[in-house]
Amino acid sequence: MTERMCVVCRERLPQKEMLRLQCKNGEFLRFEGIGRSFYLCTNCKNSKKLDKIIKRICKKNISIENIKEIIVYGN
Ligand SMILES: [Zn+2]
């Protein structure tokens, strides 16, 4: 079983239970199949640290509303 680490809590969990995301050209997206990606576990979808962590990964401020939209509804 492939495990991946959640960027927020750093727990290792089965890949299929996680949300795969990416930052492409400073834009926060669901993983599109190409490029670097990162994982988020279900428990951390509502984390208060999420925007800070995404900011660090994307090297850009992404609003929490935008983050929630991507996480909940996709692109
Ligand atoms: Zn997590």
N, CA, C, O and the ligand as a Tripos MOL2 file, in Angstrom:
@<TRIPOS>MOLECULE
protein
  301   299    76     0     0
PROTEIN
NO_CHARGES

@<TRIPOS>ATOM
      1 N           0.8490   -1.1920    0.0000 N.3       1 MET1
      2 CA          0.0000    0.0000    0.0000 C.3       1 MET1
      3 C           0.8930    1.2550    0.0000 C.2       1 MET1
      4 O           1.8000    1.3950    0.8210 O.2       1 MET1
      5 N           0.6140    2.1280   -0.9170 N.am      2 THR2
      6 CA          1.4100    3.3560   -1.0220 C.3       2 THR2
      7 C           0.9560    4.3670    0.0100 C.2       2 THR2
      8 O          -0.2220    4.7180    0.0920 O.2       2 THR2
      9 N           1.9130    4.8270    0.7950 N.am      3 GLU3
     10 CA          1.5940    5.8420    1.7980 C.3       3 GLU3
     11 C           2.2220    7.1760    1.4190 C.2       3 GLU3
     12 O           3.2930    7.2420    0.8150 O.2       3 GLU3
     13 N           1.5270    8.2160    1.7900 N.am      4 ARG4
     14 CA          2.0290    9.5680    1.5250 C.3       4 ARG4
     15 C           1.8910   10.3950    2.7950 C.2       4 ARG4
     16 O           1.0650   10.1130    3.6630 O.2       4 ARG4
     17 N           2.7300   11.4270    2.8720 N.am      5 MET5
     18 CA          2.7010   12.2610    4.0660 C.3       5 MET5
     19 C           1.8400   13.5010    3.8540 C.2       5 MET5
     20 O           1.9480   14.1840    2.8350 O.2       5 MET5
     21 N           1.0010   13.7740    4.8140 N.am      6 CYS6
     22 CA          0.1640   14.9640    4.7810 C.3       6 CYS6
     23 C           1.0310   16.1940    5.0610 C.2       6 CYS6
     24 O           1.8440   16.1800    5.9850 O.2       6 CYS6
     25 N           0.8640   17.2530    4.2720 N.am      7 VAL7
     26 CA          1.6990   18.4500    4.4490 C.3       7 VAL7
     27 C           1.3840   19.2180    5.7320 C.2       7 VAL7
     28 O           2.1930   20.0240    6.1920 O.2       7 VAL7
     29 N           0.2150   18.9700    6.3040 N.am      8 VAL8
     30 CA         -0.1650   19.7030    7.5160 C.3       8 VAL8
     31 C           0.2460   18.9320    8.7770 C.2       8 VAL8
     32 O           1.0420   19.4300    9.5730 O.2       8 VAL8
     33 N          -0.2870   17.7320    8.9620 N.am      9 CYS9
     34 CA         -0.0140   17.0010   10.2110 C.3       9 CYS9
     35 C           1.2040   16.0740   10.1050 C.2       9 CYS9
     36 O           1.6830   15.5540   11.1130 O.2       9 CYS9
     37 N           1.7020   15.8690    8.8720 N.am     10 ARG10
     38 CA          2.8750   15.0350    8.6020 C.3      10 ARG10
     39 C           2.6550   13.5650    8.9300 C.2      10 ARG10
     40 O           3.6150   12.8140    9.1010 O.2      10 ARG10
     41 N           1.4260   13.1640    9.0180 N.am     11 GLU11
     42 CA          1.1300   11.7500    9.2250 C.3      11 GLU11
     43 C           1.1780   11.0250    7.9030 C.2      11 GLU11
     44 O           0.8270   11.5830    6.8640 O.2      11 GLU11
     45 N           1.6130    9.7850    7.9450 N.am     12 ARG12
     46 CA          1.6650    8.9930    6.7200 C.3      12 ARG12
     47 C           0.4010    8.1460    6.6340 C.2      12 ARG12
     48 O           0.0560    7.4100    7.5590 O.2      12 ARG12
     49 N          -0.2800    8.2740    5.4960 N.am     13 LEU13
     50 CA         -1.5500    7.5770    5.3130 C.3      13 LEU13
     51 C          -1.6380    7.0030    3.9060 C.2      13 LEU13
     52 O          -0.8870    7.4180    3.0220 O.2      13 LEU13
     53 N          -2.5560    6.0420    3.6830 N.am     14 PRO14
     54 CA         -2.6990    5.4940    2.3290 C.3      14 PRO14
     55 C          -3.0350    6.5970    1.3220 C.2      14 PRO14
     56 O          -3.9070    7.4330    1.5590 O.2      14 PRO14
     57 N          -2.3400    6.5770    0.2200 N.am     15 GLN15
     58 CA         -2.4820    7.6090   -0.8170 C.3      15 GLN15
     59 C          -3.9330    7.8030   -1.2460 C.2      15 GLN15
     60 O          -4.3730    8.9310   -1.4700 O.2      15 GLN15
     61 N          -4.6780    6.6970   -1.3620 N.am     16 LYS16
     62 CA         -6.0450    6.8030   -1.8690 C.3      16 LYS16
     63 C          -6.9940    7.5370   -0.9130 C.2      16 LYS16
     64 O          -8.0730    7.9650   -1.3220 O.2      16 LYS16
     65 N          -6.6070    7.6790    0.3240 N.am     17 GLU17
     66 CA         -7.4470    8.3880    1.2930 C.3      17 GLU17
     67 C          -7.1210    9.8770    1.3510 C.2      17 GLU17
     68 O          -7.7270   10.6320    2.1110 O.2      17 GLU17
     69 N          -6.1610   10.2800    0.5410 N.am     18 MET18
     70 CA         -5.7190   11.6700    0.6190 C.3      18 MET18
     71 C          -6.0580   12.4580   -0.6320 C.2      18 MET18
     72 O          -6.3240   11.9090   -1.7010 O.2      18 MET18
     73 N          -6.0360   13.7490   -0.4540 N.am     19 LEU19
     74 CA         -6.3030   14.6600   -1.5540 C.3      19 LEU19
     75 C          -4.9540   15.0750   -2.1440 C.2      19 LEU19
     76 O          -4.0620   15.5320   -1.4280 O.2      19 LEU19
     77 N          -4.8230   14.9090   -3.4490 N.am     20 ARG20
     78 CA         -3.5640   15.2580   -4.0940 C.3      20 ARG20
     79 C          -3.6970   16.6420   -4.7370 C.2      20 ARG20
     80 O          -4.5990   16.8960   -5.5360 O.2      20 ARG20
     81 N          -2.7900   17.5030   -4.3700 N.am     21 LEU21
     82 CA         -2.8690   18.9070   -4.7830 C.3      21 LEU21
     83 C          -1.5620   19.3610   -5.4100 C.2      21 LEU21
     84 O          -0.5450   18.6730   -5.3270 O.2      21 LEU21
     85 N          -1.6020   20.5090   -6.0290 N.am     22 GLN22
     86 CA         -0.3560   21.0530   -6.5600 C.3      22 GLN22
     87 C          -0.4240   22.5720   -6.6710 C.2      22 GLN22
     88 O          -1.4930   23.1800   -6.6160 O.2      22 GLN22
     89 N           0.7480   23.1520   -6.8270 N.am     23 CYS23
     90 CA          0.8340   24.5720   -7.1240 C.3      23 CYS23
     91 C           1.5220   24.6770   -8.4560 C.2      23 CYS23
     92 O           2.6330   24.1800   -8.6430 O.2      23 CYS23
     93 N           0.8550   25.3290   -9.3770 N.am     24 LYS24
     94 CA          1.4180   25.4710  -10.7150 C.3      24 LYS24
     95 C           1.4400   26.9440  -11.0570 C.2      24 LYS24
     96 O           0.3940   27.5930  -11.0970 O.2      24 LYS24
     97 N           2.6130   27.4710  -11.3020 N.am     25 ASN25
     98 CA          2.7800   28.9040  -11.6010 C.3      25 ASN25
     99 C           2.0930   29.7780  -10.5460 C.2      25 ASN25
    100 O           1.4460   30.7740  -10.8710 O.2      25 ASN25
    101 N           2.2450   29.3940   -9.3100 N.am     26 GLY26
    102 CA          1.6760   30.1650   -8.2100 C.3      26 GLY26
    103 C           0.1810   29.9690   -8.0000 C.2      26 GLY26
    104 O          -0.4300   30.6340   -7.1630 O.2      26 GLY26
    105 N          -0.3960   29.0650   -8.7570 N.am     27 GLU27
    106 CA         -1.8250   28.8070   -8.6220 C.3      27 GLU27
    107 C          -2.0380   27.5020   -7.8700 C.2      27 GLU27
    108 O          -1.3620   26.5070   -8.1290 O.2      27 GLU27
    109 N          -2.9730   27.5140   -6.9470 N.am     28 PHE28
    110 CA         -3.2720   26.3310   -6.1500 C.3      28 PHE28
    111 C          -4.3630   25.5170   -6.8460 C.2      28 PHE28
    112 O          -5.4410   26.0340   -7.1390 O.2      28 PHE28
    113 N          -4.0750   24.2460   -7.1070 N.am     29 LEU29
    114 CA         -4.9790   23.3900   -7.8890 C.3      29 LEU29
    115 C          -5.0570   21.9710   -7.3580 C.2      29 LEU29
    116 O          -4.2390   21.5390   -6.5450 O.2      29 LEU29
    117 N          -6.0740   21.2530   -7.8460 N.am     30 ARG30
    118 CA         -6.0710   19.8000   -7.6700 C.3      30 ARG30
    119 C          -4.9950   19.2840   -8.6090 C.2      30 ARG30
    120 O          -4.7450   19.8750   -9.6590 O.2      30 ARG30
    121 N          -4.3680   18.1990   -8.2390 N.am     31 PHE31
    122 CA         -3.2970   17.6540   -9.0570 C.3      31 PHE31
    123 C          -3.8090   17.2970  -10.4530 C.2      31 PHE31
    124 O          -4.8220   16.6130  -10.6010 O.2      31 PHE31
    125 N          -3.0980   17.7660  -11.4620 N.am     32 GLU32
    126 CA         -3.5210   17.5650  -12.8550 C.3      32 GLU32
    127 C          -2.7830   16.4280  -13.5460 C.2      32 GLU32
    128 O          -3.0220   16.1550  -14.7230 O.2      32 GLU32
    129 N          -1.9050   15.7750  -12.8340 N.am     33 GLY33
    130 CA         -1.2180   14.6270  -13.4250 C.3      33 GLY33
    131 C           0.2190   14.8850  -13.8260 C.2      33 GLY33
    132 O           0.9690   13.9470  -14.1010 O.2      33 GLY33
    133 N           0.6090   16.1500  -13.8630 N.am     34 ILE34
    134 CA          1.9830   16.4910  -14.2390 C.3      34 ILE34
    135 C           2.5670   17.4650  -13.2260 C.2      34 ILE34
    136 O           1.8850   18.3650  -12.7360 O.2      34 ILE34
    137 N           3.8280   17.2650  -12.9270 N.am     35 GLY35
    138 CA          4.5240   18.1920  -12.0420 C.3      35 GLY35
    139 C           4.5580   17.7200  -10.6060 C.2      35 GLY35
    140 O           4.1320   16.6100  -10.2870 O.2      35 GLY35
    141 N           5.0630   18.5670   -9.7580 N.am     36 ARG36
    142 CA          5.1910   18.2230   -8.3380 C.3      36 ARG36
    143 C           3.8370   18.3410   -7.6670 C.2      36 ARG36
    144 O           3.0250   19.1980   -8.0160 O.2      36 ARG36
    145 N           3.6080   17.4760   -6.7090 N.am     37 SER37
    146 CA          2.3390   17.5190   -5.9980 C.3      37 SER37
    147 C           2.5750   17.3260   -4.5130 C.2      37 SER37
    148 O           3.6800   17.0000   -4.0790 O.2      37 SER37
    149 N           1.5280   17.5300   -3.7520 N.am     38 PHE38
    150 CA          1.6030   17.2770   -2.3180 C.3      38 PHE38
    151 C           0.2500   16.7520   -1.8570 C.2      38 PHE38
    152 O          -0.7480   16.8440   -2.5720 O.2      38 PHE38
    153 N           0.2380   16.2040   -0.6560 N.am     39 TYR39
    154 CA         -0.9710   15.5260   -0.1750 C.3      39 TYR39
    155 C          -1.5330   16.1520    1.0870 C.2      39 TYR39
    156 O          -0.8180   16.7070    1.9210 O.2      39 TYR39
    157 N          -2.8540   16.0340    1.1840 N.am     40 LEU40
    158 CA         -3.5560   16.5420    2.3510 C.3      40 LEU40
    159 C          -4.4980   15.4440    2.8540 C.2      40 LEU40
    160 O          -5.2280   14.8430    2.0660 O.2      40 LEU40
    161 N          -4.4810   15.1860    4.1520 N.am     41 CYS41
    162 CA         -5.3800   14.1600    4.6850 C.3      41 CYS41
    163 C          -6.7450   14.7710    5.0020 C.2      41 CYS41
    164 O          -6.8840   15.9880    5.1150 O.2      41 CYS41
    165 N          -7.7280   13.9190    5.1400 N.am     42 THR42
    166 CA         -9.1020   14.3550    5.3910 C.3      42 THR42
    167 C          -9.2150   15.1910    6.6670 C.2      42 THR42
    168 O          -9.9500   16.1770    6.7100 O.2      42 THR42
    169 N          -8.4850   14.7910    7.6960 N.am     43 ASN43
    170 CA         -8.5510   15.5050    8.9730 C.3      43 ASN43
    171 C          -8.0420   16.9390    8.9020 C.2      43 ASN43
    172 O          -8.4340   17.7840    9.7070 O.2      43 ASN43
    173 N          -7.1830   17.2060    7.9500 N.am     44 CYS44
    174 CA         -6.5510   18.5210    7.8750 C.3      44 CYS44
    175 C          -7.2340   19.4670    6.8980 C.2      44 CYS44
    176 O          -6.7790   20.5950    6.7070 O.2      44 CYS44
    177 N          -8.3160   19.0230    6.2800 N.am     45 LYS45
    178 CA         -9.0250   19.8800    5.3180 C.3      45 LYS45
    179 C          -9.5090   21.1770    5.9560 C.2      45 LYS45
    180 O          -9.6290   22.1980    5.2780 O.2      45 LYS45
    181 N          -9.7840   21.1380    7.2470 N.am     46 ASN46
    182 CA        -10.2600   22.3420    7.9410 C.3      46 ASN46
    183 C          -9.2130   22.9450    8.8730 C.2      46 ASN46
    184 O          -9.5340   23.7630    9.7340 O.2      46 ASN46
    185 N          -7.9840   22.5430    8.6970 N.am     47 SER47
    186 CA         -6.9220   23.0450    9.5640 C.3      47 SER47
    187 C          -6.7640   24.5530    9.4470 C.2      47 SER47
    188 O          -6.8580   25.1190    8.3580 O.2      47 SER47
    189 N          -6.5290   25.1760   10.5570 N.am     48 LYS48
    190 CA         -6.3160   26.6330   10.5820 C.3      48 LYS48
    191 C          -4.9400   27.0030   10.0340 C.2      48 LYS48
    192 O          -4.6790   28.1570    9.6920 O.2      48 LYS48
    193 N          -4.0690   26.0000    9.9590 N.am     49 LYS49
    194 CA         -2.7100   26.2470    9.4500 C.3      49 LYS49
    195 C          -2.6310   26.1010    7.9380 C.2      49 LYS49
    196 O          -1.6010   26.3900    7.3290 O.2      49 LYS49
    197 N          -3.7160   25.6530    7.3440 N.am     50 LEU50
    198 CA         -3.7270   25.3310    5.9210 C.3      50 LEU50
    199 C          -3.2490   26.4730    5.0240 C.2      50 LEU50
    200 O          -2.4200   26.2590    4.1390 O.2      50 LEU50
    201 N          -3.7620   27.6790    5.2460 N.am     51 ASP51
    202 CA         -3.3590   28.7940    4.3750 C.3      51 ASP51
    203 C          -1.8690   29.1190    4.4930 C.2      51 ASP51
    204 O          -1.2200   29.4710    3.5080 O.2      51 ASP51
    205 N          -1.3380   28.9940    5.7130 N.am     52 LYS52
    206 CA          0.0980   29.2590    5.9140 C.3      52 LYS52
    207 C           0.9610   28.2280    5.1880 C.2      52 LYS52
    208 O           1.9760   28.5530    4.5720 O.2      52 LYS52
    209 N           0.5230   26.9860    5.2840 N.am     53 ILE53
    210 CA          1.2770   25.9050    4.6550 C.3      53 ILE53
    211 C           1.2040   26.0030    3.1320 C.2      53 ILE53
    212 O           2.2100   25.8300    2.4440 O.2      53 ILE53
    213 N           0.0230   26.2780    2.6170 N.am     54 ILE54
    214 CA         -0.1500   26.4400    1.1650 C.3      54 ILE54
    215 C           0.6680   27.6380    0.6710 C.2      54 ILE54
    216 O           1.2610   27.5960   -0.4070 O.2      54 ILE54
    217 N           0.6880   28.6790    1.4580 N.am     55 LYS55
    218 CA          1.4740   29.8630    1.0980 C.3      55 LYS55
    219 C           2.9570   29.5120    0.9480 C.2      55 LYS55
    220 O           3.6340   29.9590    0.0220 O.2      55 LYS55
    221 N           3.4300   28.7080    1.8780 N.am     56 ARG56
    222 CA          4.8370   28.3020    1.8430 C.3      56 ARG56
    223 C           5.1280   27.4460    0.6070 C.2      56 ARG56
    224 O           6.1710   27.5910   -0.0310 O.2      56 ARG56
    225 N           4.1970   26.5600    0.2850 N.am     57 ILE57
    226 CA          4.3990   25.6640   -0.8580 C.3      57 ILE57
    227 C           4.2670   26.4310   -2.1800 C.2      57 ILE57
    228 O           5.0780   26.2510   -3.0890 O.2      57 ILE57
    229 N           3.2590   27.2720   -2.2790 N.am     58 CYS58
    230 CA          3.0120   28.0110   -3.5330 C.3      58 CYS58
    231 C           3.8770   29.2640   -3.6450 C.2      58 CYS58
    232 O           3.9610   29.8780   -4.7090 O.2      58 CYS58
    233 N           4.5140   29.6340   -2.5460 N.am     59 LYS59
    234 CA          5.3000   30.8750   -2.4830 C.3      59 LYS59
    235 C           4.4490   32.0850   -2.8590 C.2      59 LYS59
    236 O           4.9100   33.0180   -3.5160 O.2      59 LYS59
    237 N           3.2190   32.0390   -2.4300 N.am     60 LYS60
    238 CA          2.2650   33.0890   -2.7630 C.3      60 LYS60
    239 C           1.0930   33.0000   -1.7820 C.2      60 LYS60
    240 O           0.7610   31.9200   -1.2930 O.2      60 LYS60
    241 N           0.4800   34.1350   -1.5070 N.am     61 ASN61
    242 CA         -0.7110   34.1470   -0.6600 C.3      61 ASN61
    243 C          -1.9210   33.6080   -1.4180 C.2      61 ASN61
    244 O          -2.2820   34.1320   -2.4720 O.2      61 ASN61
    245 N          -2.5400   32.5730   -0.8880 N.am     62 ILE62
    246 CA         -3.7610   32.0460   -1.5000 C.3      62 ILE62
    247 C          -4.8350   32.2200   -0.4390 C.2      62 ILE62
    248 O          -4.6550   31.7830    0.6980 O.2      62 ILE62
    249 N          -5.9400   32.8460   -0.7880 N.am     63 SER63
    250 CA         -6.9660   33.0990    0.2220 C.3      63 SER63
    251 C          -7.5870   31.7880    0.7070 C.2      63 SER63
    252 O          -7.6670   30.8090   -0.0360 O.2      63 SER63
    253 N          -8.0120   31.7890    1.9320 N.am     64 ILE64
    254 CA         -8.6000   30.5890    2.5260 C.3      64 ILE64
    255 C          -9.8820   30.1920    1.7700 C.2      64 ILE64
    256 O         -10.2100   29.0090    1.6860 O.2      64 ILE64
    257 N         -10.5990   31.1800    1.2250 N.am     65 GLU65
    258 CA        -11.8090   30.9010    0.4370 C.3      65 GLU65
    259 C         -11.4410   30.1180   -0.8290 C.2      65 GLU65
    260 O         -12.0960   29.1410   -1.1930 O.2      65 GLU65
    261 N         -10.3810   30.5750   -1.4790 N.am     66 ASN66
    262 CA         -9.8760   29.9010   -2.6850 C.3      66 ASN66
    263 C          -9.4190   28.4780   -2.3510 C.2      66 ASN66
    264 O          -9.7120   27.5340   -3.0840 O.2      66 ASN66
    265 N          -8.7140   28.3420   -1.2590 N.am     67 ILE67
    266 CA         -8.2240   27.0260   -0.8250 C.3      67 ILE67
    267 C          -9.3950   26.0820   -0.5850 C.2      67 ILE67
    268 O          -9.3910   24.9460   -1.0600 O.2      67 ILE67
    269 N         -10.3930   26.5540    0.1500 N.am     68 LYS68
    270 CA        -11.5700   25.7290    0.4650 C.3      68 LYS68
    271 C         -12.3010   25.3070   -0.8000 C.2      68 LYS68
    272 O         -12.7560   24.1700   -0.9200 O.2      68 LYS68
    273 N         -12.4090   26.2480   -1.7510 N.am     69 GLU69
    274 CA        -13.0930   25.9660   -2.9990 C.3      69 GLU69
    275 C         -12.4250   24.8180   -3.7490 C.2      69 GLU69
    276 O         -13.0920   23.9130   -4.2500 O.2      69 GLU69
    277 N         -11.1090   24.8710   -3.8170 N.am     70 ILE70
    278 CA        -10.3380   23.8440   -4.5180 C.3      70 ILE70
    279 C         -10.4650   22.4970   -3.7870 C.2      70 ILE70
    280 O         -10.6540   21.4530   -4.4110 O.2      70 ILE70
    281 N         -10.3590   22.5460   -2.4780 N.am     71 ILE71
    282 CA        -10.4060   21.3180   -1.6880 C.3      71 ILE71
    283 C         -11.7880   20.6630   -1.7490 C.2      71 ILE71
    284 O         -11.9100   19.4450   -1.8780 O.2      71 ILE71
    285 N         -12.8140   21.4900   -1.6550 N.am     72 VAL72
    286 CA        -14.1740   20.9400   -1.6040 C.3      72 VAL72
    287 C         -14.7330   20.6370   -2.9890 C.2      72 VAL72
    288 O         -15.3140   19.5740   -3.2100 O.2      72 VAL72
    289 N         -14.5620   21.5580   -3.9080 N.am     73 TYR73
    290 CA        -15.2200   21.3980   -5.2140 C.3      73 TYR73
    291 C         -14.2970   21.0730   -6.3810 C.2      73 TYR73
    292 O         -14.7750   20.8040   -7.4830 O.2      73 TYR73
    293 N         -12.9940   21.0940   -6.1630 N.am     74 GLY74
    294 CA        -12.0770   20.8900   -7.2820 C.3      74 GLY74
    295 C         -11.8980   22.1800   -8.0320 C.2      74 GLY74
    296 O         -12.2410   23.2480   -7.5270 O.2      74 GLY74
    297 N         -11.3680   22.0970   -9.2260 N.am     75 ASN75
    298 CA        -11.0730   23.3230   -9.9780 C.3      75 ASN75
    299 C         -12.2780   23.8170  -10.7600 C.2      75 ASN75
    300 O         -12.1940   24.8370  -11.4440 O.2      75 ASN75
    301 ZN         -3.1330   15.7710    7.8890 Zn       76 ZN76
@<TRIPOS>BOND
     1     1     2 1
     2     2     3 1
     3     3     4 2
     4     3     5 am
     5     5     6 1
     6     6     7 1
     7     7     8 2
     8     7     9 am
     9     9    10 1
    10    10    11 1
    11    11    12 2
    12    11    13 am
    13    13    14 1
    14    14    15 1
    15    15    16 2
    16    15    17 am
    17    17    18 1
    18    18    19 1
    19    19    20 2
    20    19    21 am
    21    21    22 1
    22    22    23 1
    23    23    24 2
    24    23    25 am
    25    25    26 1
    26    26    27 1
    27    27    28 2
    28    27    29 am
    29    29    30 1
    30    30    31 1
    31    31    32 2
    32    31    33 am
    33    33    34 1
    34    34    35 1
    35    35    36 2
    36    35    37 am
    37    37    38 1
    38    38    39 1
    39    39    40 2
    40    39    41 am
    41    41    42 1
    42    42    43 1
    43    43    44 2
    44    43    45 am
    45    45    46 1
    46    46    47 1
    47    47    48 2
    48    47    49 am
    49    49    50 1
    50    50    51 1
    51    51    52 2
    52    51    53 am
    53    53    54 1
    54    54    55 1
    55    55    56 2
    56    55    57 am
    57    57    58 1
    58    58    59 1
    59    59    60 2
    60    59    61 am
    61    61    62 1
    62    62    63 1
    63    63    64 2
    64    63    65 am
    65    65    66 1
    66    66    67 1
    67    67    68 2
    68    67    69 am
    69    69    70 1
    70    70    71 1
    71    71    72 2
    72    71    73 am
    73    73    74 1
    74    74    75 1
    75    75    76 2
    76    75    77 am
    77    77    78 1
    78    78    79 1
    79    79    80 2
    80    79    81 am
    81    81    82 1
    82    82    83 1
    83    83    84 2
    84    83    85 am
    85    85    86 1
    86    86    87 1
    87    87    88 2
    88    87    89 am
    89    89    90 1
    90    90    91 1
    91    91    92 2
    92    91    93 am
    93    93    94 1
    94    94    95 1
    95    95    96 2
    96    95    97 am
    97    97    98 1
    98    98    99 1
    99    99   100 2
   100    99   101 am
   101   101   102 1
   102   102   103 1
   103   103   104 2
   104   103   105 am
   105   105   106 1
   106   106   107 1
   107   107   108 2
   108   107   109 am
   109   109   110 1
   110   110   111 1
   111   111   112 2
   112   111   113 am
   113   113   114 1
   114   114   115 1
   115   115   116 2
   116   115   117 am
   117   117   118 1
   118   118   119 1
   119   119   120 2
   120   119   121 am
   121   121   122 1
   122   122   123 1
   123   123   124 2
   124   123   125 am
   125   125   126 1
   126   126   127 1
   127   127   128 2
   128   127   129 am
   129   129   130 1
   130   130   131 1
   131   131   132 2
   132   131   133 am
   133   133   134 1
   134   134   135 1
   135   135   136 2
   136   135   137 am
   137   137   138 1
   138   138   139 1
   139   139   140 2
   140   139   141 am
   141   141   142 1
   142   142   143 1
   143   143   144 2
   144   143   145 am
   145   145   146 1
   146   146   147 1
   147   147   148 2
   148   147   149 am
   149   149   150 1
   150   150   151 1
   151   151   152 2
   152   151   153 am
   153   153   154 1
   154   154   155 1
   155   155   156 2
   156   155   157 am
   157   157   158 1
   158   158   159 1
   159   159   160 2
   160   159   161 am
   161   161   162 1
   162   162   163 1
   163   163   164 2
   164   163   165 am
   165   165   166 1
   166   166   167 1
   167   167   168 2
   168   167   169 am
   169   169   170 1
   170   170   171 1
   171   171   172 2
   172   171   173 am
   173   173   174 1
   174   174   175 1
   175   175   176 2
   176   175   177 am
   177   177   178 1
   178   178   179 1
   179   179   180 2
   180   179   181 am
   181   181   182 1
   182   182   183 1
   183   183   184 2
   184   183   185 am
   185   185   186 1
   186   186   187 1
   187   187   188 2
   188   187   189 am
   189   189   190 1
   190   190   191 1
   191   191   192 2
   192   191   193 am
   193   193   194 1
   194   194   195 1
   195   195   196 2
   196   195   197 am
   197   197   198 1
   198   198   199 1
   199   199   200 2
   200   199   201 am
   201   201   202 1
   202   202   203 1
   203   203   204 2
   204   203   205 am
   205   205   206 1
   206   206   207 1
   207   207   208 2
   208   207   209 am
   209   209   210 1
   210   210   211 1
   211   211   212 2
   212   211   213 am
   213   213   214 1
   214   214   215 1
   215   215   216 2
   216   215   217 am
   217   217   218 1
   218   218   219 1
   219   219   220 2
   220   219   221 am
   221   221   222 1
   222   222   223 1
   223   223   224 2
   224   223   225 am
   225   225   226 1
   226   226   227 1
   227   227   228 2
   228   227   229 am
   229   229   230 1
   230   230   231 1
   231   231   232 2
   232   231   233 am
   233   233   234 1
   234   234   235 1
   235   235   236 2
   236   235   237 am
   237   237   238 1
   238   238   239 1
   239   239   240 2
   240   239   241 am
   241   241   242 1
   242   242   243 1
   243   243   244 2
   244   243   245 am
   245   245   246 1
   246   246   247 1
   247   247   248 2
   248   247   249 am
   249   249   250 1
   250   250   251 1
   251   251   252 2
   252   251   253 am
   253   253   254 1
   254   254   255 1
   255   255   256 2
   256   255   257 am
   257   257   258 1
   258   258   259 1
   259   259   260 2
   260   259   261 am
   261   261   262 1
   262   262   263 1
   263   263   264 2
   264   263   265 am
   265   265   266 1
   266   266   267 1
   267   267   268 2
   268   267   269 am
   269   269   270 1
   270   270   271 1
   271   271   272 2
   272   271   273 am
   273   273   274 1
   274   274   275 1
   275   275   276 2
   276   275   277 am
   277   277   278 1
   278   278   279 1
   279   279   280 2
   280   279   281 am
   281   281   282 1
   282   282   283 1
   283   283   284 2
   284   283   285 am
   285   285   286 1
   286   286   287 1
   287   287   288 2
   288   287   289 am
   289   289   290 1
   290   290   291 1
   291   291   292 2
   292   291   293 am
   293   293   294 1
   294   294   295 1
   295   295   296 2
   296   295   297 am
   297   297   298 1
   298   298   299 1
   299   299   300 2
@<TRIPOS>SUBSTRUCTURE
     1 MET1         2 RESIDUE 1 A MET
     2 THR2         6 RESIDUE 1 A THR
     3 GLU3        10 RESIDUE 1 A GLU
     4 ARG4        14 RESIDUE 1 A ARG
     5 MET5        18 RESIDUE 1 A MET
     6 CYS6        22 RESIDUE 1 A CYS
     7 VAL7        26 RESIDUE 1 A VAL
     8 VAL8        30 RESIDUE 1 A VAL
     9 CYS9        34 RESIDUE 1 A CYS
    10 ARG10       38 RESIDUE 1 A ARG
    11 GLU11       42 RESIDUE 1 A GLU
    12 ARG12       46 RESIDUE 1 A ARG
    13 LEU13       50 RESIDUE 1 A LEU
    14 PRO14       54 RESIDUE 1 A PRO
    15 GLN15       58 RESIDUE 1 A GLN
    16 LYS16       62 RESIDUE 1 A LYS
    17 GLU17       66 RESIDUE 1 A GLU
    18 MET18       70 RESIDUE 1 A MET
    19 LEU19       74 RESIDUE 1 A LEU
    20 ARG20       78 RESIDUE 1 A ARG
    21 LEU21       82 RESIDUE 1 A LEU
    22 GLN22       86 RESIDUE 1 A GLN
    23 CYS23       90 RESIDUE 1 A CYS
    24 LYS24       94 RESIDUE 1 A LYS
    25 ASN25       98 RESIDUE 1 A ASN
    26 GLY26      102 RESIDUE 1 A GLY
    27 GLU27      106 RESIDUE 1 A GLU
    28 PHE28      110 RESIDUE 1 A PHE
    29 LEU29      114 RESIDUE 1 A LEU
    30 ARG30      118 RESIDUE 1 A ARG
    31 PHE31      122 RESIDUE 1 A PHE
    32 GLU32      126 RESIDUE 1 A GLU
    33 GLY33      130 RESIDUE 1 A GLY
    34 ILE34      134 RESIDUE 1 A ILE
    35 GLY35      138 RESIDUE 1 A GLY
    36 ARG36      142 RESIDUE 1 A ARG
    37 SER37      146 RESIDUE 1 A SER
    38 PHE38      150 RESIDUE 1 A PHE
    39 TYR39      154 RESIDUE 1 A TYR
    40 LEU40      158 RESIDUE 1 A LEU
    41 CYS41      162 RESIDUE 1 A CYS
    42 THR42      166 RESIDUE 1 A THR
    43 ASN43      170 RESIDUE 1 A ASN
    44 CYS44      174 RESIDUE 1 A CYS
    45 LYS45      178 RESIDUE 1 A LYS
    46 ASN46      182 RESIDUE 1 A ASN
    47 SER47      186 RESIDUE 1 A SER
    48 LYS48      190 RESIDUE 1 A LYS
    49 LYS49      194 RESIDUE 1 A LYS
    50 LEU50      198 RESIDUE 1 A LEU
    51 ASP51      202 RESIDUE 1 A ASP
    52 LYS52      206 RESIDUE 1 A LYS
    53 ILE53      210 RESIDUE 1 A ILE
    54 ILE54      214 RESIDUE 1 A ILE
    55 LYS55      218 RESIDUE 1 A LYS
    56 ARG56      222 RESIDUE 1 A ARG
    57 ILE57      226 RESIDUE 1 A ILE
    58 CYS58      230 RESIDUE 1 A CYS
    59 LYS59      234 RESIDUE 1 A LYS
    60 LYS60      238 RESIDUE 1 A LYS
    61 ASN61      242 RESIDUE 1 A ASN
    62 ILE62      246 RESIDUE 1 A ILE
    63 SER63      250 RESIDUE 1 A SER
    64 ILE64      254 RESIDUE 1 A ILE
    65 GLU65      258 RESIDUE 1 A GLU
    66 ASN66      262 RESIDUE 1 A ASN
    67 ILE67      266 RESIDUE 1 A ILE
    68 LYS68      270 RESIDUE 1 A LYS
    69 GLU69      274 RESIDUE 1 A GLU
    70 ILE70      278 RESIDUE 1 A ILE
    71 ILE71      282 RESIDUE 1 A ILE
    72 VAL72      286 RESIDUE 1 A VAL
    73 TYR73      290 RESIDUE 1 A TYR
    74 GLY74      294 RESIDUE 1 A GLY
    75 ASN75      298 RESIDUE 1 A ASN
    76 ZN76       301 GROUP 0 **** ****
